[in-house]
Amino acid sequence: MDATDLAYAGIARQAELIAAGEVSSRELVDVYLERIERFNPALNAFRVVFEERARMEADQADARRGAGNERPLLGVPIAVKDEQDVAGELTTFGTNAYGEPAKADSEIVRRARAAGAIVIGKTQMPELGAFPWTESATWGVTRNPWELQHSPGGSSGGSAAAVAAGLVGAALAGDGGGSIRIPSAFCGLFGLKTQWGRVPLAPQAGVWHGLVVYGVLTRSVRDSALFYDAIAGGSADPDTPVVPPSSFLDALGQTGPLKIAMASRLPPSPLTKLDEENRAALEQTTALLRSLGHEVHEHEVDHGQLAPTAEFTVIYLRSLHETVAALAHPERVERRIGALARIGGMIPQGVLDWALGRRAQYTARLNEPLADHDVLLTPVTPAPAPRIGAREGRGWLRASVEASAMVPYVACWNFTGQPACSVPAGFDADGLPRAVQLIAKPNDEATLVALAAQLEAARPWAQDRPQAFS
């Protein structure tokens, strides 16, 4: 296997190659460090790269393998989104308002290391993860490997760009309103938002009042299943419920005929219209699912009646205020983030309690299509990846409205907390990736993993590579 093929092999295959002694962890780390040095200047996917530390940890992993140590991710490099703590390193959250280096790894990083993974660097994100594009005044613009004049999405845009360009096999991500699924959709990756509580949040207990989950972006369904099996199960903080572990790998290949509801309707908005390419991706996936033996029925969701827009906005704004207030230097945040945080500070506790108290009601209403179906199929975003700079200079109001127009299909499932994933669905006429979203009943990641794997087998995507980075 040549260096480029190895870089794009995915973490499951890389773990197998290392375990078999066919490639060393040091060789794999060196491949990625060389590619990062060569390609990151054009992409700005990584904020910082840990060259010496990664090489040292790779040598240690090779020694452990030689001694018979068996771990699921032994010697496999991963990247960490810059909202997760890595001991001794800055956690910037995409802002200039950060404080001292972290004293310890966050729980998800600790578990990844315990499974044998090597942290090769930290990836870029928009300031505080507030917008679904990855551009900031402090850290610059992150670009989409498939088309450099387009965004990789956000807030996990740096992680998505790194994996899509073959700079690392997997990267940690977070999703508070689509931030795993949107970058996956824009960059041709698989991105699963798990059930809230499945993946540990510590030390950020109760982050964003239950909207946010942490996870991973990968090239294939199997890669994600391997990673989640290694790190999921138990919240490790007192404010998040413990969701029992579930074997994601065991779910692969387990799908029988399913009943699937397909919905494409959007909330009424002058800024939101379903692009024809995204509609085509949905229709082609519907046809593929039927050819695989599944029942697919149109079952429109009335977003005008069901979408928890007001409640989500209250939680988002109040959470942003609390996040800014906790920063070491809140006076350094960008002007529009500061404006949104001030608005969030005006929201009284009673209004926040009202919004949080509506969660159960909305979860029941949004799950009505799943009462007699196994999965709900929708677009991920209304339109393809936006062009770089399209939101440059926007004030807080215009930026917020445009951000809201990008997330109507995804953010509601953060409010309910249930599993949802982005699955690649080919390319549009401009060569940009397309995708569809699958949503499962609460706690049912197994059905999503099995169905996504079946789609991947019928319509493979992991072998697709951006030409400029192949």
N, C-alpha and C positions, 0 to 999 in steps of 0.2 A: 504494500500500500504506500503510495507516494504521500508527500507531506500535505498536499491539498486535500486529497481523499481522506486522510487521517483527521484533518481539521474539521471536515464536514461529516465525519462518521457518526456523531451523536454520542452522548455519554454512556448509553447502554452498551454499544459496540466497543467503545474505548475501554470501558471497565472489563469487558471480556478479553480484549487484546492484552491488557496489562496483566490480568489474572493468569493468562496462558503463557506469559513471558514472551509474547510476540512483539511487543513494544514496551519500552520502559516509560515510567511516569516522567522521567527527566527528558526523554526524547519528545514526549507529547507537550510538555511545558515549553520546551525550546521552540517547537513548531509554532505554538501560539504567541510566544513573545516576539518571534520574528515577524509574524503576521500583524501583530498589534503595532510594532514599530513602523511597519511598511504602510499599513492602511488606516490606522486610527487618526492621523492628521487630517485625512479627507472626511472622516465620519464624525469625529469627536464623540465616540461611544464611551470611552473610558475617561474618567476624571483623573485617576491615579492607577499606576500599575506597580505591583510588588515583585519586581524582578528577582532580587537576591533572595527574598523570603520564599518565593514560589519555587525557585531552584533548590533551595535547602530542603523544603518540605517534600519536593519530588524525590530527592535522594533518600530521605527518610522513608518515604512510601515504598521505594524500591527495596530498601533493606528489610522493611516489614514483610513485603511479599516474599522475598527470599527466605525469610524465617518462617514462612507458612501462615502469616496473618491473612485472614479473609474478612474483608469488609465490602459492602456493596458498591462503594464509590472509591475504593482504594486507589490513590494516585491520579484521580480524574480532576482536571482543573475546572473551576466554576468562577463566575463573576458575581459580585454582590452589588445590588442597587444601593446608592449612597443614602439610603434611609435606614440601613442596618448597621449596627455597631460591629466593627472589627477592632479587637483589642490593640491599643497603641496608635490607632489611626483616627483621623477626623471623620465625623459623620456630618456632612454639610446639609443634607436635605435639599440640595440644589440652591442654597442661599448663601449670602455673604454674612449672615447673622449667626454663624455657628460659634461654638465655644471650644472647650478643651478636647483633646483626643479621648476616645472611649477607653474606659478602664478594663472592659471585658467584652467578649463577643456577645451579640444578641443570641437569644435561644435558638433561632433557626440556623444561624451561622455555626453555633456550637454543635448542633446536631449534625449539620452537614460535615463538619470537620470530624466528628466522632464516627461518621460513616466512611471516612477516608478521603473526603474531597479536599482539594487544595484551592485556596482563594488566590486568584491570580491578579485581581484588581477590583476597583469600584467603578460603577457605571453612572453616567449622567442622568439627571432628572430635572424637570422644571421646578421652580422654587416652591418648596413645600408640597410638591405633587398636586398643585392646585388646578392645573390645566391639562387637557389631553393632547398637548404638543410639548416637545422638549427643547425649549429655547429660554435662556435666561440672560440677564445683563451681566451676571458674574461669570458664568461658565460657558457662555456662547451657545451656538446652535448645533444640535445633533441631527445628522442627515440619514435618510433612508438608503440602504445599500442598493435597492432596486432602481432608484432614481434619485440622484443626489439633490435635486431641486425640490424634493418632496420630504415631508416630515415622516419620521417613524412612529409618530403618535406619542402618547404620554399617559400616565407619567413615567412608565417604565420604558421610555424610548431608548435610552442608552443600552439597557439590557437587550432589547429587541434588535437594535442595530448590530450589537456585538455578536449575537448568535447568528443572525441572518447572514452576516459577512464572513462567518467562519473564523472569528477572533476568539471564540470560546464555545464549548459545546452546550452549556446551559448557563442561565443567569437568574439570580433571584429577582423577584418582582413583587409589587404590591398592587392591590386593586381596591380602591375606595369608591369608584364610580365608572369602572371599565378599564382601569389602568394595567391590567394583564391582557384583557381581551382585545382592546383597541390596538396596542402595538403589535400583538400577534397577528391581527387581521391585516394591518398595513405592511407587515414584513414577511408574510408567508410562513408563520410559525404556528405551533400548537400551543394554546394557552388556556389552562384550566383554573378557574376560580373555584376553590373548594368550598364546602360548607363552612360557615363561620364557626370557629372553635376547633376545626380539624387541625390547623397548623398553628403552632405557638406564636403569640404576639410579644411575649416578654422581651425586653423590659418595658415595652410601651403598652401597659395594661389598659384595656378598654379603648384602644386608639380610635379616634373619630367616632366614639359612641356606637361602635359595632358596625360601621360601614366598611371598614378596611379588613381585608384578609391578606396574608402574605403567601407567596408561592413561587413558581418558577416558570421561565419561558424555555422551550426546547424545540428541537427540530422535529421530533416524532412523538406519538402518543406513548410508545414504550419508554422513551427517555423520561417523560414526565411521570409515568407510573413508577419507574424505578426510583426516581428522586423522592416522590411523595411517600413511598413505602419506607424510605430511609429516614424521613424527618417528621412525618405526621403522627398524630395521636397524642392527645393531652395538651392542655393549653399552657401549662407551666406558669400561670399567673392566676391570682385569686378572683379576678374580675371577669374572666372568660370561662364559659362552661367547657368541661372536658367532653369532647366528642370521641367516642370509642374509636380505636384504630380500625382501618379498613384496608384490606390488601388491594391495591390498585393493580398490581401485576396479575393477580388471580382473576381480575375482571376481563383481561384481554381474551378475546375469542369466545366470550360467553353469551353473545347476543342471539336470541331467537327473534321471530317476527315481533315487531313492536307497533303500537299505535302512536302516530306522531301527528301533532297539531302544527300547522304552518300558519304563521301570522306575519303580515308585512305592514299593517296600518301604523301610521305615526300620529303623535299628538298634533293637533292643528297648530301650525306655526308658519309664518311667512319665510322663515330662514331654513326650514326643514322640509326636504323633498327627497324621496327615495330615488337615487341615481339609477339609470337604466342598467348599467353594468352590475350594480349590486342586486337589482331585481333579477337579472339574468342568472347570477350566481345562486340565488335562492330557488329559482325555478329549475335550474339544472340539477341542483342537489335534491330537490323534490323528486325529479324523474329518476335520479340514481337510486334514491332510497326505495322507491317503488320497484325498481328493477331488482333490488336485493331482497324483495319479499316483504317489505314493511307497508303498512297502511298509512297513508298520509292524507289528512283532511284539512281543508282550509278552515281556520277557526280564529277569526280576527279578535284581537284584544282591543277593547274600547279604551284607549289611553286617555281620552278626554275625561272619562269617568273613573278610571282605575289608577292612573299614574299618580304616585305620591309626590308630585312635584313640589308642593309647598312644604311638606314635611321633610323631604330630602334637603331642600334649600336651607331650611332652618338648621338642620343638623350640620350641614356642610359649613355654613357661615359661622355658627357657634364653635365648631371644631377648629376652624381656621383661626379664629380669635384666640382660642386656648393654646393652640400650637405656637402662634407668634408670641404670645405672652410668656411662654416657657423658654424662648430662645435666649441665648446669652446676650445677644445684641439686637433686640427687636427693632431698634431704630434704623437698622441697615437693610430691612426688607425693601423690595421694590415698591414703588409708589402705589401701583394698583393692588398689590397684595395687602399693603398697609390699609388702603381704603376698605377693602373687603373685610379685613380683620376688625376694623373699627365698627363697621356695620354689625358684624357678628357679636361684638361686645355690647351692643344695644339690645340684643335679644335676651329677655329675662328668663330666669330658670323655669318659670311656669310655662312659657311657650315651648322651651326645649322639652319639658316633660310631656306637653301635649303631643309634640311631634313623635317622640319616642313611644308614647302610649298608643299611637295609631299603627304601630308595626304589625301587631297580630291581626288586626282587621284587614290591612292591606295585603298581608301575606295570604290570607284566606281568599281574598278577591282575585289577586293576581294568579293564584294557583287554580282558579276555576277551569281553565283549559286542561289542566293536568288531572282533573278528577276522573276523567275517562280516557286519558291518554298517558303514555309513558314519558314522552319527551315533547317539548315545545321547540319548534324551529323558527328562527327569525334572522334578519340581517344582524350584523354586529354594529355597523355604522350606516347612516343614510348615504354617505358619499365616500369616494376613495380618499386616500391620504392627501391632506391639503399641501399646498406649495409652501416652501420655506419663506418666512417673512410675511405671510398673509395676515398675521395678527400683530405684526410689529407696530409699535406706537399706539396700539389700541388702549383706551382708558379702561378702568375697571368695569364699567357697565357694558360697553361693547364687547370686551373680551369675555365677560361672563355669559352674555347672551349667545355668543358664538360657540363657547364651550358647551353650553346647555344643548345647542343644536346638534352637537356631535354625539351625545350620550343617551338619547331617549330609549334606545333598545337595551342598554346595558345597566344603567345606574339603578333602575328599579330593583334589580336582583341583588344589589348590595343592601338595599333597604330590607328585603326579605331574608337575606343571608344564605340563600340556597345555592347549590352548585350550578355553574354555567361555564361553557367553554367556547372558544373561537376555533373553528376548523377551516383550514385553507380550502379554497374553492376555485383554483385556477387564477388566471390573470386577465386584466382588462385590455382594451385596445392599446393603451399606452405602456403596457408591460408592468403595471402595478398589481400587486397581489390582491385577490378578492377573498372573501371569507363569509361563512355563515356562523350563527350562534346556535348552540344546543343548550336548552335549560332542562334540568331534571327536577323531580320532586325533592323536598328537603331531605338531606342526608344520603341521596342516591347518586354519588359520584360514579358508582360501579356501572350504571347504565350508560352514562356519558362516555366513560373510558371505553367500554365495549363497542358502543356505536361509532365513536370517533375512529377507533382502530379498524372497524369494518370499512368505513369510508376511506381511510388511508390505504387499505389494501386494494380497494377498487379504483381509487384515484390517487396514486402515490404523489406525495409532494416533497418528502425529505431530500430527494436527490436534486431538486431544483436549486440552482445557485445563481446569485447575481453575477452577471458576466464580468464586471469589472473587478470582482474579488475571487474569481475562480482560478 
